[in-house]
Amino acid sequence: MDICRDRMGGSDMTKEQQQKAAYLAQEVLRLSRDSIIMNMRFLDAALSAMRPVSQPGLKGVAADGESFRYDDAFVLRRYKGEPAYIARCCLHSLLHLVFYHPFRYGEVETKYWDIAADIAVENVILEMDLHFLKIHRDTERKAEGAALKIKCGALTAEKIYRYLMKEKPDEEELAGLKLLFHRDEHLYWVQPQQMEVSLAQWKKISERIRTDLKTFSKGKFSGEKGNGDSLEKNLAEAVKDRYDYGDILRRFMVTGEEIHPNDEEFDYIYYTYGLEHYGNMPLVEPLEYKDIKKVKEFVIAIDTSASCRGKIVRGFLNRTYSIMKSAENFFSKVNVHIIQCDNEVQSDVKITCDEDFEEYIRTGKLTGFGATDFRPVFAYVDELAEQGAFENLKGLIYFTDGYGVYPERMPAYDVIFAFLNEDERRPAVPCWALPVVLEEEELEDTDERGSETDV
């Protein structure tokens, strides 16, 4: 196996040696992929969608959404030193795609996302506990993963990334994590247009894997006992619907006027001509109003059953209203009703400005804590509309755990049910409502001054 040496691929290799190296590397990839399919049959479609492509000079491996690119010299050298290493690399890159890690590269701080994504997929592989994937220093990786799990909860890339962004580990710590968990190069992740081509395909593949997993005995892969919890959690994180809260609230936009210069209908030529020739007297004045589409009024309903804790509710309200205060989304004066309800409406507070909201957060209390019934809120809002409390109500956001009685009739406005965390046992929402899943870590308020019943 002298052909495995570092000089392979250089100018001193004969054409025959290069062809032999390419053939041997191809065989190593075939054996590695076969071993993955034999032990994890639910990955067959995913592996088929990531075809091997030789790329001499890469000095490693990398996935670009459609192919698994590898350097012949790297493959043969690593295979000679540790036969399981190439199968490990192949599965590592495959799981990145299955969990959509490359497709979020433009939305994150890459130095933390790279490491978070690597840790997440390596943890999944380690939990499977498959012999043909074991490599040197796996014991250290398991110990590091266990320590991170205490700090992050489930080891998905998203949770690890949030932890790293919060803690900001120094470069030495990051280098240590990379040394343990790095397998493939992420150089193609920075090409969003190319990666976007294959996103729809990988969404279908991930959904299929999640479905196929349910046909296997939990925690078993081809006779070897392993833990598939992290695989399932990472898949759930990958396939869940993601929405930008600002985009959601734009569903509630209405047309109205606001007083400020309307640059789109203002002629600067006449304005500046007058200033220059008539003693600082403009010939035209800018229009002081403009028709725009913004959010003016909607309803926030809070499920005050025992499952919705005070600090979580406070975090939800703070996150929602922080978007409301954005000038590009909302009118300066709004008509927002915050309604608390368990199996009956407990309170209704009208918010018209920032001061009202700050007062509500500071002094409001959660009341109720009974069973959950969503219908009273909708009946109450309909009554408000009949009484003229709204000019043009466009939407309602209901923050809840999802366990309650839904109304049968579709209301005259858009409805969003915002849930806390994924829950497959949660009853399905009506077809006319939009379900949105939020993470508890994103909502928890760190202010410890409030009690569990404070808003």
One Martini backbone bead per residue (centre of mass of N, CA, C, O) as a GRO file, in nm:
protein
  455
    1MET     BB    1   0.055   0.064   0.016
    2ASP     BB    2   0.242   0.301  -0.104
    3ILE     BB    3   0.014   0.466  -0.253
    4CYS     BB    4  -0.075   0.620   0.029
    5ARG     BB    5   0.103   0.832   0.014
    6ASP     BB    6   0.137   1.176  -0.004
    7ARG     BB    7   0.254   1.178  -0.305
    8MET     BB    8  -0.008   1.123  -0.398
    9GLY     BB    9  -0.106   1.325  -0.679
   10GLY     BB   10   0.147   1.400  -0.789
   11SER     BB   11   0.387   1.451  -1.039
   12ASP     BB   12   0.542   1.162  -0.966
   13MET     BB   13   0.303   1.021  -1.088
   14THR     BB   14   0.176   0.796  -1.269
   15LYS     BB   15  -0.091   0.716  -1.454
   16GLU     BB   16  -0.121   0.432  -1.335
   17GLN     BB   17  -0.121   0.518  -1.035
   18GLN     BB   18  -0.366   0.705  -1.049
   19GLN     BB   19  -0.567   0.488  -1.140
   20LYS     BB   20  -0.527   0.303  -0.897
   21ALA     BB   21  -0.605   0.504  -0.679
   22ALA     BB   22  -0.890   0.559  -0.783
   23TYR     BB   23  -0.991   0.269  -0.760
   24LEU     BB   24  -0.938   0.221  -0.456
   25ALA     BB   25  -1.109   0.456  -0.351
   26GLN     BB   26  -1.373   0.358  -0.475
   27GLU     BB   27  -1.381   0.091  -0.312
   28VAL     BB   28  -1.387   0.217  -0.032
   29LEU     BB   29  -1.653   0.370  -0.075
   30ARG     BB   30  -1.826   0.123  -0.136
   31LEU     BB   31  -1.780  -0.027   0.132
   32SER     BB   32  -1.878   0.200   0.320
   33ARG     BB   33  -2.166   0.229   0.205
   34ASP     BB   34  -2.253  -0.066   0.244
   35SER     BB   35  -2.227  -0.067   0.555
   36ILE     BB   36  -2.447   0.143   0.604
   37ILE     BB   37  -2.688  -0.001   0.465
   38MET     BB   38  -2.675  -0.270   0.627
   39ASN     BB   39  -2.724  -0.109   0.916
   40MET     BB   40  -2.903   0.143   0.759
   41ARG     BB   41  -3.170   0.122   0.561
   42PHE     BB   42  -3.301   0.419   0.601
   43LEU     BB   43  -3.039   0.544   0.414
   44ASP     BB   44  -3.052   0.472   0.109
   45ALA     BB   45  -3.167   0.729  -0.032
   46ALA     BB   46  -2.960   0.928   0.080
   47LEU     BB   47  -2.703   0.792  -0.033
   48SER     BB   48  -2.793   0.806  -0.335
   49ALA     BB   49  -2.793   1.137  -0.326
   50MET     BB   50  -2.465   1.089  -0.256
   51ARG     BB   51  -2.239   1.094  -0.476
   52PRO     BB   52  -1.933   0.994  -0.568
   53VAL     BB   53  -1.643   1.228  -0.600
   54SER     BB   54  -1.352   1.291  -0.738
   55GLN     BB   55  -1.097   1.531  -0.574
   56PRO     BB   56  -0.811   1.624  -0.630
   57GLY     BB   57  -0.671   1.822  -0.358
   58LEU     BB   58  -0.874   1.841  -0.108
   59LYS     BB   59  -0.773   1.693   0.164
   60GLY     BB   60  -1.060   1.536   0.178
   61VAL     BB   61  -1.402   1.596   0.260
   62ALA     BB   62  -1.723   1.675   0.079
   63ALA     BB   63  -2.044   1.834   0.065
   64ASP     BB   64  -2.291   1.976  -0.198
   65GLY     BB   65  -2.591   1.811  -0.206
   66GLU     BB   66  -2.504   1.582  -0.450
   67SER     BB   67  -2.207   1.520  -0.335
   68PHE     BB   68  -1.913   1.317  -0.251
   69ARG     BB   69  -1.612   1.455  -0.189
   70TYR     BB   70  -1.278   1.325  -0.275
   71ASP     BB   71  -0.955   1.227  -0.185
   72ASP     BB   72  -0.767   0.970  -0.268
   73ALA     BB   73  -0.534   0.999  -0.067
   74PHE     BB   74  -0.701   1.034   0.188
   75VAL     BB   75  -0.861   0.771   0.180
   76LEU     BB   76  -0.619   0.571   0.181
   77ARG     BB   77  -0.471   0.671   0.430
   78ARG     BB   78  -0.710   0.642   0.637
   79TYR     BB   79  -0.779   0.344   0.579
   80LYS     BB   80  -0.505   0.228   0.662
   81GLY     BB   81  -0.515   0.341   0.962
   82GLU     BB   82  -0.862   0.341   0.956
   83PRO     BB   83  -1.123   0.178   0.820
   84ALA     BB   84  -1.372   0.345   0.965
   85TYR     BB   85  -1.329   0.647   0.874
   86ILE     BB   86  -1.483   0.670   0.598
   87ALA     BB   87  -1.762   0.591   0.698
   88ARG     BB   88  -1.776   0.821   0.900
   89CYS     BB   89  -1.756   1.052   0.694
   90CYS     BB   90  -1.999   0.977   0.522
   91LEU     BB   91  -2.212   0.995   0.751
   92HIS     BB   92  -2.153   1.278   0.842
   93SER     BB   93  -2.230   1.422   0.574
   94LEU     BB   94  -2.514   1.305   0.551
   95LEU     BB   95  -2.632   1.428   0.817
   96HIS     BB   96  -2.608   1.718   0.741
   97LEU     BB   97  -2.826   1.698   0.517
   98VAL     BB   98  -3.060   1.572   0.680
   99PHE     BB   99  -3.033   1.836   0.893
  100TYR     BB  100  -2.968   2.108   0.715
  101HIS     BB  101  -2.693   2.253   0.775
  102PRO     BB  102  -2.605   2.395   0.498
  103PHE     BB  103  -2.888   2.569   0.459
  104ARG     BB  104  -2.800   2.780   0.722
  105TYR     BB  105  -2.534   2.950   0.668
  106GLY     BB  106  -2.663   3.250   0.618
  107GLU     BB  107  -2.786   3.264   0.945
  108VAL     BB  108  -2.492   3.235   1.072
  109GLU     BB  109  -2.218   3.180   1.277
  110THR     BB  110  -1.988   2.977   1.145
  111LYS     BB  111  -1.785   2.896   1.375
  112TYR     BB  112  -2.026   2.772   1.546
  113TRP     BB  113  -2.186   2.600   1.343
  114ASP     BB  114  -1.972   2.399   1.258
  115ILE     BB  115  -1.936   2.272   1.541
  116ALA     BB  116  -2.229   2.207   1.610
  117ALA     BB  117  -2.277   2.016   1.369
  118ASP     BB  118  -2.051   1.813   1.432
  119ILE     BB  119  -2.145   1.730   1.714
  120ALA     BB  120  -2.427   1.627   1.638
  121VAL     BB  121  -2.343   1.394   1.439
  122GLU     BB  122  -2.144   1.249   1.627
  123ASN     BB  123  -2.348   1.183   1.848
  124VAL     BB  124  -2.530   1.006   1.680
  125ILE     BB  125  -2.315   0.795   1.611
  126LEU     BB  126  -2.239   0.719   1.904
  127GLU     BB  127  -2.531   0.625   1.993
  128MET     BB  128  -2.548   0.379   1.798
  129ASP     BB  129  -2.309   0.176   1.849
  130LEU     BB  130  -2.129   0.099   1.591
  131HIS     BB  131  -1.857  -0.083   1.514
  132PHE     BB  132  -1.786   0.019   1.208
  133LEU     BB  133  -1.758   0.340   1.339
  134LYS     BB  134  -1.516   0.310   1.513
  135ILE     BB  135  -1.280   0.538   1.664
  136HIS     BB  136  -1.050   0.730   1.765
  137ARG     BB  137  -1.159   0.900   2.063
  138ASP     BB  138  -1.460   0.827   2.144
  139THR     BB  139  -1.451   0.853   2.451
  140GLU     BB  140  -1.405   1.161   2.451
  141ARG     BB  141  -1.659   1.237   2.293
  142LYS     BB  142  -1.863   1.129   2.493
  143ALA     BB  143  -1.778   1.306   2.731
  144GLU     BB  144  -1.824   1.579   2.591
  145GLY     BB  145  -2.122   1.529   2.521
  146ALA     BB  146  -2.227   1.492   2.811
  147ALA     BB  147  -2.147   1.776   2.907
  148LEU     BB  148  -2.317   1.933   2.692
  149LYS     BB  149  -2.597   1.816   2.761
  150ILE     BB  150  -2.625   1.960   3.033
  151LYS     BB  151  -2.615   2.254   2.896
  152CYS     BB  152  -2.822   2.200   2.626
  153GLY     BB  153  -2.938   1.923   2.612
  154ALA     BB  154  -3.012   1.852   2.330
  155LEU     BB  155  -2.788   1.752   2.053
  156THR     BB  156  -2.835   1.995   1.863
  157ALA     BB  157  -2.724   2.236   1.663
  158GLU     BB  158  -2.907   2.461   1.775
  159LYS     BB  159  -2.838   2.429   2.081
  160ILE     BB  160  -2.531   2.449   2.059
  161TYR     BB  161  -2.522   2.723   1.922
  162ARG     BB  162  -2.660   2.886   2.149
  163TYR     BB  163  -2.444   2.821   2.357
  164LEU     BB  164  -2.196   2.939   2.206
  165MET     BB  165  -2.312   3.228   2.173
  166LYS     BB  166  -2.330   3.278   2.483
  167GLU     BB  167  -2.029   3.185   2.582
  168LYS     BB  168  -1.783   3.234   2.401
  169PRO     BB  169  -1.548   3.064   2.324
  170ASP     BB  170  -1.238   3.026   2.280
  171GLU     BB  171  -1.007   2.931   2.046
  172GLU     BB  172  -0.902   2.687   2.204
  173GLU     BB  173  -1.172   2.545   2.249
  174LEU     BB  174  -1.255   2.527   1.951
  175ALA     BB  175  -1.009   2.359   1.862
  176GLY     BB  176  -1.072   2.114   2.043
  177LEU     BB  177  -1.348   2.046   1.917
  178LYS     BB  178  -1.250   2.014   1.626
  179LEU     BB  179  -1.051   1.779   1.675
  180LEU     BB  180  -1.284   1.579   1.763
  181PHE     BB  181  -1.542   1.648   1.532
  182HIS     BB  182  -1.399   1.669   1.274
  183ARG     BB  183  -1.438   1.557   0.910
  184ASP     BB  184  -1.544   1.785   0.718
  185GLU     BB  185  -1.580   2.005   0.468
  186HIS     BB  186  -1.756   2.343   0.434
  187LEU     BB  187  -1.708   2.493   0.149
  188TYR     BB  188  -2.010   2.455   0.012
  189TRP     BB  189  -2.189   2.622   0.219
  190VAL     BB  190  -2.112   2.915   0.080
  191GLN     BB  191  -2.326   2.814  -0.164
  192PRO     BB  192  -2.651   2.876  -0.168
  193GLN     BB  193  -2.740   2.833  -0.465
  194GLN     BB  194  -2.640   2.543  -0.490
  195MET     BB  195  -2.780   2.424  -0.234
  196GLU     BB  196  -3.081   2.501  -0.305
  197VAL     BB  197  -3.133   2.285  -0.524
  198SER     BB  198  -3.134   2.039  -0.287
  199LEU     BB  199  -3.340   2.101  -0.059
  200ALA     BB  200  -3.606   1.961  -0.145
  201GLN     BB  201  -3.487   1.677  -0.153
  202TRP     BB  202  -3.396   1.667   0.155
  203LYS     BB  203  -3.672   1.698   0.277
  204LYS     BB  204  -3.786   1.430   0.172
  205ILE     BB  205  -3.571   1.245   0.294
  206SER     BB  206  -3.612   1.319   0.594
  207GLU     BB  207  -3.908   1.231   0.609
  208ARG     BB  208  -3.856   0.936   0.533
  209ILE     BB  209  -3.667   0.863   0.764
  210ARG     BB  210  -3.866   0.926   0.992
  211THR     BB  211  -4.066   0.710   0.903
  212ASP     BB  212  -3.876   0.458   0.891
  213LEU     BB  213  -3.789   0.455   1.191
  214LYS     BB  214  -4.075   0.352   1.300
  215THR     BB  215  -4.018   0.048   1.183
  216PHE     BB  216  -3.814   0.040   1.401
  217SER     BB  217  -3.668  -0.049   1.665
  218LYS     BB  218  -3.599   0.108   1.938
  219GLY     BB  219  -3.248   0.129   1.942
  220LYS     BB  220  -3.217  -0.041   1.660
  221PHE     BB  221  -2.941  -0.172   1.444
  222SER     BB  222  -2.904  -0.459   1.312
  223GLY     BB  223  -2.880  -0.589   1.627
  224GLU     BB  224  -2.763  -0.336   1.746
  225LYS     BB  225  -2.727  -0.163   2.037
  226GLY     BB  226  -2.880   0.157   2.037
  227ASN     BB  227  -2.920   0.513   2.030
  228GLY     BB  228  -3.186   0.713   1.859
  229ASP     BB  229  -3.259   0.990   1.988
  230SER     BB  230  -3.078   1.198   1.837
  231LEU     BB  231  -3.180   1.137   1.558
  232GLU     BB  232  -3.477   1.217   1.610
  233LYS     BB  233  -3.423   1.508   1.713
  234ASN     BB  234  -3.275   1.611   1.460
  235LEU     BB  235  -3.507   1.554   1.266
  236ALA     BB  236  -3.719   1.727   1.404
  237GLU     BB  237  -3.556   1.991   1.368
  238ALA     BB  238  -3.537   1.980   1.056
  239VAL     BB  239  -3.863   1.934   0.972
  240LYS     BB  240  -3.956   2.171   1.099
  241ASP     BB  241  -4.124   2.448   1.099
  242ARG     BB  242  -4.016   2.775   0.982
  243TYR     BB  243  -4.055   3.105   1.125
  244ASP     BB  244  -4.089   3.437   1.087
  245TYR     BB  245  -4.233   3.655   1.292
  246GLY     BB  246  -4.259   3.891   1.099
  247ASP     BB  247  -4.402   3.730   0.874
  248ILE     BB  248  -4.646   3.652   1.038
  249LEU     BB  249  -4.745   3.949   1.108
  250ARG     BB  250  -4.800   4.030   0.804
  251ARG     BB  251  -5.084   3.899   0.794
  252PHE     BB  252  -5.198   4.167   0.972
  253MET     BB  253  -5.208   4.370   0.755
  254VAL     BB  254  -5.284   4.718   0.688
  255THR     BB  255  -5.414   4.999   0.548
  256GLY     BB  256  -5.251   5.325   0.599
  257GLU     BB  257  -5.173   5.626   0.771
  258GLU     BB  258  -4.870   5.831   0.788
  259ILE     BB  259  -4.674   6.087   0.931
  260HIS     BB  260  -4.462   6.151   0.655
  261PRO     BB  261  -4.255   6.171   0.418
  262ASN     BB  262  -4.320   6.126   0.060
  263ASP     BB  263  -4.078   6.029  -0.156
  264GLU     BB  264  -4.235   5.897  -0.402
  265GLU     BB  265  -4.418   6.197  -0.444
  266PHE     BB  266  -4.148   6.373  -0.467
  267ASP     BB  267  -4.013   6.675  -0.617
  268TYR     BB  268  -3.680   6.776  -0.612
  269ILE     BB  269  -3.648   6.984  -0.837
  270TYR     BB  270  -3.851   7.203  -0.739
  271TYR     BB  271  -3.740   7.229  -0.456
  272THR     BB  272  -3.440   7.320  -0.527
  273TYR     BB  273  -3.508   7.556  -0.716
  274GLY     BB  274  -3.641   7.735  -0.503
  275LEU     BB  275  -3.397   7.756  -0.308
  276GLU     BB  276  -3.201   7.894  -0.524
  277HIS     BB  277  -3.415   8.143  -0.650
  278TYR     BB  278  -3.622   8.215  -0.370
  279GLY     BB  279  -3.505   8.227  -0.085
  280ASN     BB  280  -3.566   7.939   0.046
  281MET     BB  281  -3.823   7.871  -0.153
  282PRO     BB  282  -4.021   7.629  -0.214
  283LEU     BB  283  -4.241   7.513  -0.464
  284VAL     BB  284  -4.256   7.250  -0.288
  285GLU     BB  285  -4.405   7.019  -0.070
  286PRO     BB  286  -4.397   6.763   0.121
  287LEU     BB  287  -4.560   6.497   0.183
  288GLU     BB  288  -4.714   6.395   0.513
  289TYR     BB  289  -4.820   6.130   0.368
  290LYS     BB  290  -4.878   5.759   0.368
  291ASP     BB  291  -4.953   5.468   0.218
  292ILE     BB  292  -4.955   5.175   0.428
  293LYS     BB  293  -4.840   4.848   0.543
  294LYS     BB  294  -4.958   4.750   0.865
  295VAL     BB  295  -4.980   4.679   1.198
  296LYS     BB  296  -5.263   4.754   1.420
  297GLU     BB  297  -5.446   4.481   1.487
  298PHE     BB  298  -5.460   4.234   1.756
  299VAL     BB  299  -5.441   3.905   1.913
  300ILE     BB  300  -5.338   3.783   2.239
  301ALA     BB  301  -5.339   3.453   2.347
  302ILE     BB  302  -5.341   3.293   2.678
  303ASP     BB  303  -5.257   3.000   2.821
  304THR     BB  304  -5.349   2.937   3.180
  305SER     BB  305  -5.263   2.679   3.224
  306ALA     BB  306  -5.038   2.488   3.405
  307SER     BB  307  -4.826   2.457   3.152
  308CYS     BB  308  -4.802   2.781   3.163
  309ARG     BB  309  -4.551   2.965   3.251
  310GLY     BB  310  -4.455   3.276   3.339
  311LYS     BB  311  -4.169   3.306   3.198
  312ILE     BB  312  -4.267   3.205   2.923
  313VAL     BB  313  -4.482   3.416   2.871
  314ARG     BB  314  -4.297   3.660   2.896
  315GLY     BB  315  -4.114   3.577   2.659
  316PHE     BB  316  -4.332   3.579   2.442
  317LEU     BB  317  -4.420   3.875   2.472
  318ASN     BB  318  -4.144   4.005   2.425
  319ARG     BB  319  -4.097   3.891   2.143
  320THR     BB  320  -4.350   4.001   2.008
  321TYR     BB  321  -4.320   4.310   2.087
  322SER     BB  322  -4.040   4.364   1.961
  323ILE     BB  323  -4.162   4.351   1.675
  324MET     BB  324  -4.384   4.564   1.705
  325LYS     BB  325  -4.167   4.810   1.747
  326SER     BB  326  -4.119   4.800   1.458
  327ALA     BB  327  -4.154   5.042   1.219
  328GLU     BB  328  -4.192   4.847   0.960
  329ASN     BB  329  -4.457   4.684   1.094
  330PHE     BB  330  -4.580   4.929   1.278
  331PHE     BB  331  -4.772   5.130   1.419
  332SER     BB  332  -4.759   5.370   1.662
  333LYS     BB  333  -5.062   5.288   1.684
  334VAL     BB  334  -5.238   5.040   1.867
  335ASN     BB  335  -5.466   4.733   1.882
  336VAL     BB  336  -5.409   4.529   2.158
  337HIS     BB  337  -5.512   4.210   2.282
  338ILE     BB  338  -5.469   4.058   2.605
  339ILE     BB  339  -5.565   3.721   2.658
  340GLN     BB  340  -5.689   3.527   2.922
  341CYS     BB  341  -5.710   3.154   2.920
  342ASP     BB  342  -5.868   2.854   2.983
  343ASN     BB  343  -6.207   2.780   3.012
  344GLU     BB  344  -6.194   3.099   3.045
  345VAL     BB  345  -6.210   3.425   3.055
  346GLN     BB  346  -5.994   3.630   3.266
  347SER     BB  347  -5.861   3.853   3.063
  348ASP     BB  348  -5.838   4.208   2.929
  349VAL     BB  349  -5.578   4.388   2.757
  350LYS     BB  350  -5.511   4.705   2.633
  351ILE     BB  351  -5.288   4.798   2.363
  352THR     BB  352  -5.134   5.119   2.229
  353CYS     BB  353  -4.836   5.108   2.359
  354ASP     BB  354  -4.541   5.076   2.517
  355GLU     BB  355  -4.638   5.158   2.801
  356ASP     BB  356  -4.858   4.945   2.828
  357PHE     BB  357  -4.674   4.700   2.807
  358GLU     BB  358  -4.478   4.758   3.038
  359GLU     BB  359  -4.703   4.756   3.253
  360TYR     BB  360  -4.794   4.465   3.207
  361ILE     BB  361  -4.523   4.323   3.268
  362ARG     BB  362  -4.492   4.451   3.561
  363THR     BB  363  -4.815   4.390   3.679
  364GLY     BB  364  -4.901   4.135   3.572
  365LYS     BB  365  -5.123   3.844   3.591
  366LEU     BB  366  -5.179   3.515   3.622
  367THR     BB  367  -5.490   3.346   3.538
  368GLY     BB  368  -5.644   3.022   3.645
  369PHE     BB  369  -5.534   2.695   3.594
  370GLY     BB  370  -5.705   2.520   3.421
  371ALA     BB  371  -5.852   2.412   3.179
  372THR     BB  372  -5.864   2.371   2.818
  373ASP     BB  373  -6.031   2.629   2.609
  374PHE     BB  374  -6.052   2.798   2.302
  375ARG     BB  375  -6.348   2.910   2.246
  376PRO     BB  376  -6.387   3.166   2.431
  377VAL     BB  377  -6.200   3.358   2.275
  378PHE     BB  378  -6.355   3.363   2.004
  379ALA     BB  379  -6.622   3.460   2.121
  380TYR     BB  380  -6.510   3.722   2.246
  381VAL     BB  381  -6.395   3.851   1.986
  382ASP     BB  382  -6.663   3.862   1.837
  383GLU     BB  383  -6.794   4.056   2.036
  384LEU     BB  384  -6.596   4.290   2.000
  385ALA     BB  385  -6.652   4.330   1.699
  386GLU     BB  386  -6.958   4.397   1.733
  387GLN     BB  387  -6.879   4.651   1.933
  388GLY     BB  388  -6.620   4.803   1.783
  389ALA     BB  389  -6.310   4.731   1.878
  390PHE     BB  390  -6.267   4.695   1.563
  391GLU     BB  391  -6.184   4.776   1.236
  392ASN     BB  392  -5.948   4.538   1.124
  393LEU     BB  393  -5.921   4.233   1.200
  394LYS     BB  394  -5.651   3.995   1.115
  395GLY     BB  395  -5.547   3.857   1.407
  396LEU     BB  396  -5.440   3.554   1.600
  397ILE     BB  397  -5.247   3.463   1.891
  398TYR     BB  398  -5.191   3.134   2.037
  399PHE     BB  399  -5.059   3.049   2.348
  400THR     BB  400  -4.972   2.695   2.378
  401ASP     BB  401  -4.978   2.335   2.424
  402GLY     BB  402  -5.253   2.215   2.259
  403TYR     BB  403  -5.447   2.120   2.504
  404GLY     BB  404  -5.766   2.134   2.359
  405VAL     BB  405  -6.054   2.301   2.246
  406TYR     BB  406  -6.157   2.347   1.933
  407PRO     BB  407  -6.292   2.520   1.700
  408GLU     BB  408  -6.499   2.463   1.418
  409ARG     BB  409  -6.504   2.753   1.327
  410MET     BB  410  -6.405   2.984   1.105
  411PRO     BB  411  -6.275   3.274   1.122
  412ALA     BB  412  -6.231   3.622   0.998
  413TYR     BB  413  -5.931   3.546   1.083
  414ASP     BB  414  -5.623   3.492   1.149
  415VAL     BB  415  -5.450   3.189   1.283
  416ILE     BB  416  -5.215   3.128   1.556
  417PHE     BB  417  -5.038   2.849   1.692
  418ALA     BB  418  -4.824   2.863   1.972
  419PHE     BB  419  -4.575   2.638   2.055
  420LEU     BB  420  -4.405   2.435   2.298
  421ASN     BB  421  -4.248   2.249   2.139
  422GLU     BB  422  -4.234   1.933   2.052
  423ASP     BB  423  -4.544   1.719   1.984
  424GLU     BB  424  -4.687   1.428   1.866
  425ARG     BB  425  -4.949   1.418   2.068
  426ARG     BB  426  -5.063   1.657   1.962
  427PRO     BB  427  -5.320   1.796   1.849
  428ALA     BB  428  -5.458   1.893   1.573
  429VAL     BB  429  -5.506   2.154   1.393
  430PRO     BB  430  -5.687   2.332   1.219
  431CYS     BB  431  -5.678   2.403   0.878
  432TRP     BB  432  -5.710   2.734   0.938
  433ALA     BB  433  -5.443   2.701   1.096
  434LEU     BB  434  -5.120   2.803   1.225
  435PRO     BB  435  -4.842   2.625   1.316
  436VAL     BB  436  -4.601   2.705   1.586
  437VAL     BB  437  -4.267   2.637   1.691
  438LEU     BB  438  -4.115   2.682   2.005
  439GLU     BB  439  -3.844   2.747   2.209
  440GLU     BB  440  -3.773   2.761   2.538
  441GLU     BB  441  -3.493   2.906   2.524
  442GLU     BB  442  -3.613   3.161   2.368
  443LEU     BB  443  -3.832   3.246   2.618
  444GLU     BB  444  -3.679   3.257   2.862
  445ASP     BB  445  -3.664   3.447   3.140
  446THR     BB  446  -3.388   3.584   3.331
  447ASP     BB  447  -3.579   3.721   3.523
  448GLU     BB  448  -3.605   3.654   3.881
  449ARG     BB  449  -3.825   3.856   4.007
  450GLY     BB  450  -4.043   3.683   3.912
  451SER     BB  451  -4.301   3.492   3.938
  452GLU     BB  452  -4.494   3.233   3.818
  453THR     BB  453  -4.751   3.452   3.805
  454ASP     BB  454  -4.609   3.633   3.643
  455VAL     BB  455  -4.575   3.792   3.329
   0.00000   0.00000   0.00000
